[in-house]
């Protein structure tokens, strides 16, 4: 994949990193589009000779399978249904604003889908992009479950990863959460992303229905 980095400041120079570290003026200078061939987190900063440096911007790129179709076992809330049924597999990332049309939101329910990879492939990891915006009653999931199948009928036992319930406001951010699988062949991948259910006791809306927001599911 070819990645282009731009800035509106014509006199600014862009510096970047590909290893997750924070970019500085000692980092490589951006001059030509970057060519990526594996999972990479790109971070960049614009430095102007007469102004303060920009904030650090970043993007994560996954070398993942193109998903042929998705079947929703559960449905997102109508007002947060994103761009339709392909929202979670269109490879377009959402911003941290929960009103972004690349998010799908689930109120007090789990996101439960089955992905069709189109043919048998080696599957080793599933990653889900999730939003945390606690003051908007949006929380990261407490568990992600993955099952695989060759025929879409008989599925393997659940492979899961659990996450802790937040003990305080975590702020607004996007977190990509992954479940590793012992490499195996499969065509269908069932993914269930578990909603926290209700806002925790410390929250201003304690006991109220909590939201789960996800933007993409990647299968490697």
N, C-alpha and C positions, 0 to 999 in steps of 0.2 A: 504494500500500500504506500502511496505517495502522500505525504502530509505537508501542507503549506502553513506557515505561521506569518501573520500580518499584524501591523500596528497602524493606527491612524496618524501617528506622529512621524512625519516624513524625515526628520533629522535623528530619530531614535535608532539605536542598534539593538538587535534582539540576540539574547544569549539563551542557550537551552541545555537541558540534560535529558538523558534517556534511562538513567538508573534510579530514578526516584529521589535523588538529592536535590537540594534547592539551588537554582541557577544563580550565578553571580557574574561579574565582568571577567572572572577567571575561567568561566565555562566556555565551551565552544560557541563561536559566533555563528548565527544563522545567516547563510548566504544563498543556499539553494534548497529546494524542497527535500525533505527527509524521506528516505526509502526504508520502510519497516518490513521485516520478514518474520517477526515473532511477537508475542505479547509484550507490549511496551507502554510505560507511563512517560509521556512527554511533558516536561515542565519548561516554561519559558518566561522571560522577563524582558521588558523594553527599557532601555536606558537612554535618556535624553541628555545632551551636554549641559542644558540649562535648567532642567527640571528634576524633581524627585523621580527615582525609578518607579515603574509601574508595580502593581501587585503581581504576584506570581500566578500565572494561569496554568492549567494542566488539563490533560486529557488522557484517558486510558484506551488503548487499542488492543482488541483481542483477535487472534487468529482462530476464528471459530467457524463451524459449519454453517452453511446457508440452510435455514430451516424452511422446509417446503410449506408446511401449514401448521396451524395451532387449533386445538379444540378446547374450549372453555368448559370445565366441569362446574366451576362457579363463575358468576358474572360480576364485573365491577359495578360500582354505583353508577346509575345513568348519567349523573352530572360530572363524573370523572371517568368516562369511558375511553378517554384518549382519542385516537384517530381510527377507532374501530378494532376489529378482531386481530389485525396484524400489528398493532401497536407494540406488542412485546417482542416482536421478531423482525422489525423493520430496520434494525441496526442504527437507528437515530437516537442519540442520547438526549435526555431531558436536562433542563437547567435546574437549579435548586428552588425555583418558584413552583409551588404545588399546582398553580393554575396552568402551567405549561401543558399543552395538548399531548406531549409525549409520555405523560404519566397516566397510569390507570390506578384508581383509588378504590379500596375495599373497606367498607365500614363494618367493623366488628365481625368480619368474615375472612376466611382464608382465600388466597389466590390459588386456584387449583386448575392446572392445565395439562394437556398432553400434546407434545410436540412430535411432528413427523419429519424425520430427516430425509425422507425420500427414498432411501435405500439403506442397506446395512452398512454401518460405519463403526469404527473403534471409538468408544466413548470413555473419557477419563476424567472429565470435570464439567460441572454445571455452575454457572455464575449468574446471580440475580442482582440487578441494580436496584437499590432501595433508597428511599428518602427518609431523613430524620428532620422533623420540624415539630418538636414537642409542644410548643405553645399553640400550634394549630391542630393539636391532638393527633399528630402523625408520628408513629413510632416505627423503629426498625422491627423486623420479625423476631419471634422468639425461637423459631425453628424452621429449617428448610429440609424437606424430604424429597428424595429422588428415587424413582424406580425405572427400570428399563425393560424393553420387550422387543422381541423379533416380529411378532404378529399383531401387536396392539390389543391382545386379549389376555394372554398370560404374562404377568409382570414379575420381575425379580423382587426379592425382599427389599424392604426400605433401607436406603443408605441415607443417614441424616446427620445434621449438625445443629446443635442448640446454641442459643445466644442468651446472655443475661438480660433481665429486665432492668432498664435504667433506674438508678437510684436518685437522679437529679436531672434537671434540664440539660440536654446534651447539645442544644443549639441546632442550627440549620446546616445540613451537609448531605452529600450523597455518598453511600457506602456500597461497594460491590462485595457481595458475600458469596463464597464458593463452597461447594461440596465436592470433595475428591472421591473418585470411584476407582476401584481396581479395573484397569483397562479391560473392556469386553466389547463384543459386537452387539449392536442393537440398531433398530430403525426408529423405535418409538421411545420417548423419554417423558415420563410423568413427573411433574414438579408441583409440589405443594408448599406454599410459603405461608407459615402460620402467623396470623395476626395476634398481637398481644391481648386483644379482646376488649379490655376496659382500661381506662387511664389509671396509672398507679396511684397509691395513697398520697404521695407528695404533690401530685399534680392539682392544679386549680379545678380541673373537671373530674376529679377522682370518682371512679365508678361509672363514668360516662363512656359511651361507645368510642373506641379508639379506631384510628384509620391506619391502613397499610397502603403505601404507594410504591409501585414498581414501574420501571421504564423499559427494561430489556432483560431477556434471558439468553445467555450465551452457552453453547454446548461445544466443548473441545474434545 
